[in-house]
Amino acid sequence: MAKVLYQDRDGKRIDNAAYNVRRADPEYVDVRAYDNNQVRAKVEWIGRIVDPQDQFPDYYKLFRVDVWNYTEGGELARDPAYPQFFNNEAAAIKEYEAFVERWTEAERMADGELLEHGNTLLPPPPPNPDAPASAPMDDDVAGVGAW
């Protein structure tokens, strides 16, 4: 019978019950995702290591990076170079970001942050608190301040 080890996203050992609770939470399982209707990429926490005694911890498959391409018919086809597995979240995110930056219109900012342009899976940006509450009603006063 195979032994099974469960680890959370930080690599800490957890029991089967805690694992099942985390696996049921999509916000915990789905680390990052990108979709622009041409390509889909995803980082997923796996957290279940079968026969850990037969592996070095550096080779545990805690995270999976998957990539699919859209066919002409709009169906998803797995990219032949994926899935790829990683033993920590940072390494999985690094692979994900490298893929997204190379194969999409995403761009890396000067501070290192990746802007995922065209990602249909990102939530809309929060409202701008500095934006005016209403716009001028008449074109004659557009752009004219209160003074």
Secondary structure, 3 states (H helix, E strand, C coil): CCCEEEECCCCCEECHHHHHHHHCCHHHHEEEEEECCCEEEEEEECCEEECHHHCCHHHCCCEEEEEEEECCCCCEEECCCCCEEECCHHHHHHHHHHHHHHHCCCEECCCCCEECCCCCCCCCCCCCCCCCCCCCCCHHHCCCCCC
